[in-house]
Amino acid sequence: MDRTRLYRNGVLETEGFPIDDVSEYVGDKSAVVWFDLCSPTAEDLGKISEELGLHRLAVEDALQSLQRPKLDSYDSHLFITVYGAKLKDRSLDLVELSIFVTKNALVTVRESPDFDIDEVVRRWDANTEMAKYGVPYLLHGLLDYVVDGYFDVLQAMDDRVEALEDDLFADDPGDRVHIQRLTFEMRKKLVRFRRLAVPIREVVGSLLRRSVEILDPALTPYYQDVYDHTLRAAEWTDSLRELVGNIREAHINQQGFRLNDIMKRITSWAAIIAVPTMITGYYGQNVPYPGFSHPLGFWTSTVAILVASSILYTIFKKKGWL
């Protein structure tokens, strides 16, 4: 469902009006218009393009999926691409959001309904006194919601990384295959998140560099706060990637240590078994030897086997090989 709003002189005047009526308001310098399109067609965006004078290349980018996060500047407007993020169970959902910014109009184009635009509206309504700053204020609320969503995702990922660390160093080894699988999945999510979400810092940084042109000085601290949050999100993402890499490396090292333990046990038992094999083989020769054809020979070989095996077992046990 398409959403529309009209602010006049910083006050919400009406909402829910048809998008076709936008042309009646955009010419009024005291009016600020916002409208939202969810999965629009080329025809829908074509109408908006004619109303607001949007650049053809920007409209094409809004229709194409998997655009990189960016800010493009055109003569009459700015075009911004960002991604909203949510972590559902094991899947990381990144929803592309295209934003057209003119002097008195803000257009949001959502890839799917998974991006909660209602929460953005609630943020705007929670600070109605700031609406007097027009489009830059609406854009700030939108970007602030997007970046806050990144922290929710990163916190959930951080909790899962800690759970992986606990499983890795648990007293009961159990089945460690799931650690390798979950580590690989987590690394893929972080790589995708870093590629599509983290570059929003460049977008906000570009807006700050243009603050003299497009921002009221009163809004600069708000955008600076969002920029600081994007830096924290980027650092957190890099930290989690490093932690996941360390978990993977530690898991591989543990497998190597476990293999060494197994080899030491096998070698120790093989050495112990080799002693009775050697003695019985020696006494199995068809030649006279001490105790040949007498019970003394049997008891001598038996005692030799038990004593030698016990000595080897004690030595290997002390070394921790058994």
Solvent accessible surface area in square Angstrom, and as a share of the most:
residue,aa,sasa,rsa
1,M,196,0.87
2,D,70,0.36
3,R,57,0.21
4,T,5,0.03
5,R,8,0.03
6,L,1,0.00
7,Y,13,0.05
8,R,63,0.23
9,N,115,0.59
10,G,18,0.17
11,V,101,0.58
12,L,65,0.32
13,E,93,0.42
14,T,48,0.28
15,E,85,0.38
16,G,65,0.63
17,F,22,0.09
18,P,83,0.52
19,I,33,0.17
20,D,105,0.55
21,D,41,0.21
22,V,0,0.00
23,S,51,0.33
24,E,124,0.56
25,Y,43,0.17
26,V,31,0.18
27,G,69,0.66
28,D,49,0.25
29,K,197,0.83
30,S,43,0.28
31,A,0,0.00
32,V,22,0.12
33,V,0,0.00
34,W,0,0.00
35,F,0,0.00
36,D,0,0.00
37,L,6,0.03
38,C,27,0.16
39,S,68,0.44
40,P,25,0.16
41,T,79,0.46
42,A,65,0.50
43,E,121,0.54
44,D,58,0.30
45,L,0,0.00
46,G,29,0.27
47,K,104,0.44
48,I,4,0.02
49,S,21,0.14
50,E,151,0.68
51,E,69,0.31
52,L,23,0.11
53,G,47,0.45
54,L,12,0.06
55,H,76,0.34
56,R,156,0.57
57,L,84,0.42
58,A,0,0.00
59,V,16,0.09
60,E,68,0.31
61,D,26,0.13
62,A,15,0.11
63,L,70,0.35
64,Q,100,0.44
65,S,70,0.45
66,L,133,0.66
67,Q,29,0.13
68,R,156,0.57
69,P,6,0.04
70,K,24,0.10
71,L,28,0.14
72,D,37,0.19
73,S,56,0.36
74,Y,47,0.18
75,D,160,0.83
76,S,62,0.40
77,H,8,0.03
78,L,15,0.07
79,F,0,0.00
80,I,0,0.00
81,T,0,0.00
82,V,0,0.00
83,Y,4,0.01
84,G,8,0.07
85,A,9,0.07
86,K,86,0.36
87,L,33,0.16
88,K,92,0.39
89,D,122,0.63
90,R,126,0.46
91,S,57,0.36
92,L,13,0.07
93,D,41,0.21
94,L,16,0.08
95,V,13,0.07
96,E,9,0.04
97,L,0,0.00
98,S,2,0.01
99,I,0,0.00
100,F,0,0.00
101,V,17,0.10
102,T,19,0.11
103,K,195,0.83
104,N,25,0.13
105,A,1,0.00
106,L,0,0.00
107,V,0,0.00
108,T,0,0.00
109,V,6,0.04
110,R,16,0.06
111,E,76,0.34
112,S,29,0.18
113,P,102,0.64
114,D,67,0.35
115,F,7,0.03
116,D,46,0.24
117,I,7,0.04
118,D,61,0.32
119,E,51,0.23
120,V,0,0.00
121,V,10,0.05
122,R,133,0.48
123,R,65,0.24
124,W,5,0.02
125,D,62,0.32
126,A,79,0.61
127,N,64,0.33
128,T,86,0.50
129,E,112,0.50
130,M,26,0.12
131,A,8,0.06
132,K,135,0.57
133,Y,51,0.19
134,G,10,0.10
135,V,2,0.01
136,P,28,0.18
137,Y,12,0.05
138,L,2,0.01
139,L,4,0.02
140,H,22,0.10
141,G,7,0.07
142,L,0,0.00
143,L,1,0.00
144,D,26,0.13
145,Y,32,0.12
146,V,3,0.02
147,V,0,0.00
148,D,41,0.21
149,G,16,0.15
150,Y,1,0.00
151,F,33,0.14
152,D,101,0.52
153,V,3,0.02
154,L,0,0.00
155,Q,86,0.38
156,A,33,0.26
157,M,0,0.00
158,D,27,0.14
159,D,75,0.39
160,R,77,0.28
161,V,1,0.00
162,E,93,0.41
163,A,51,0.40
164,L,7,0.03
165,E,53,0.24
166,D,101,0.53
167,D,56,0.29
168,L,1,0.01
169,F,132,0.55
170,A,45,0.35
171,D,147,0.76
172,D,111,0.58
173,P,67,0.42
174,G,58,0.56
175,D,99,0.51
176,R,25,0.09
177,V,96,0.55
178,H,55,0.24
179,I,0,0.00
180,Q,105,0.47
181,R,106,0.39
182,L,44,0.22
183,T,3,0.02
184,F,127,0.53
185,E,49,0.22
186,M,9,0.04
187,R,89,0.32
188,K,120,0.51
189,K,24,0.10
190,L,0,0.00
191,V,68,0.39
192,R,88,0.32
193,F,1,0.00
194,R,83,0.30
195,R,141,0.51
196,L,6,0.03
197,A,0,0.00
198,V,7,0.04
199,P,27,0.17
200,I,2,0.01
201,R,74,0.27
202,E,103,0.46
203,V,1,0.01
204,V,0,0.00
205,G,7,0.06
206,S,22,0.14
207,L,0,0.00
208,L,29,0.14
209,R,182,0.66
210,R,70,0.26
211,S,21,0.13
212,V,143,0.82
213,E,134,0.60
214,I,58,0.29
215,L,14,0.07
216,D,62,0.32
217,P,112,0.70
218,A,45,0.35
219,L,1,0.00
220,T,46,0.27
221,P,84,0.53
222,Y,93,0.36
223,Y,1,0.00
224,Q,75,0.33
225,D,66,0.34
226,V,1,0.00
227,Y,57,0.22
228,D,61,0.31
229,H,40,0.18
230,T,2,0.01
231,L,62,0.31
232,R,133,0.49
233,A,3,0.02
234,A,3,0.02
235,E,118,0.53
236,W,58,0.21
237,T,0,0.00
238,D,56,0.29
239,S,52,0.34
240,L,1,0.01
241,R,72,0.26
242,E,117,0.53
243,L,63,0.32
244,V,1,0.00
245,G,25,0.24
246,N,75,0.38
247,I,5,0.03
248,R,132,0.48
249,E,103,0.46
250,A,27,0.21
251,H,7,0.03
252,I,87,0.44
253,N,69,0.36
254,Q,37,0.16
255,Q,79,0.35
256,G,32,0.31
257,F,130,0.54
258,R,87,0.32
259,L,105,0.52
260,N,84,0.43
261,D,57,0.30
262,I,81,0.41
263,M,101,0.45
264,K,70,0.30
265,R,111,0.40
266,I,100,0.51
267,T,76,0.44
268,S,0,0.00
269,W,120,0.42
270,A,57,0.44
271,A,35,0.27
272,I,15,0.08
273,I,106,0.54
274,A,55,0.42
275,V,22,0.13
276,P,33,0.21
277,T,86,0.50
278,M,129,0.58
279,I,20,0.10
280,T,73,0.43
281,G,46,0.45
282,Y,117,0.44
283,Y,44,0.17
284,G,62,0.60
285,Q,79,0.35
286,N,145,0.74
287,V,76,0.44
288,P,110,0.69
289,Y,45,0.17
290,P,109,0.69
291,G,18,0.17
292,F,80,0.33
293,S,94,0.61
294,H,121,0.54
295,P,99,0.62
296,L,123,0.61
297,G,3,0.03
298,F,125,0.52
299,W,147,0.52
300,T,60,0.35
301,S,12,0.08
302,T,37,0.22
303,V,81,0.47
304,A,39,0.30
305,I,34,0.17
306,L,111,0.55
307,V,78,0.45
308,A,29,0.22
309,S,21,0.13
310,S,65,0.42
311,I,95,0.48
312,L,41,0.21
313,Y,91,0.35
314,T,67,0.39
315,I,76,0.39
316,F,23,0.10
317,K,107,0.45
318,K,171,0.73
319,K,121,0.51
320,G,50,0.48
321,W,81,0.28
322,L,32,0.16
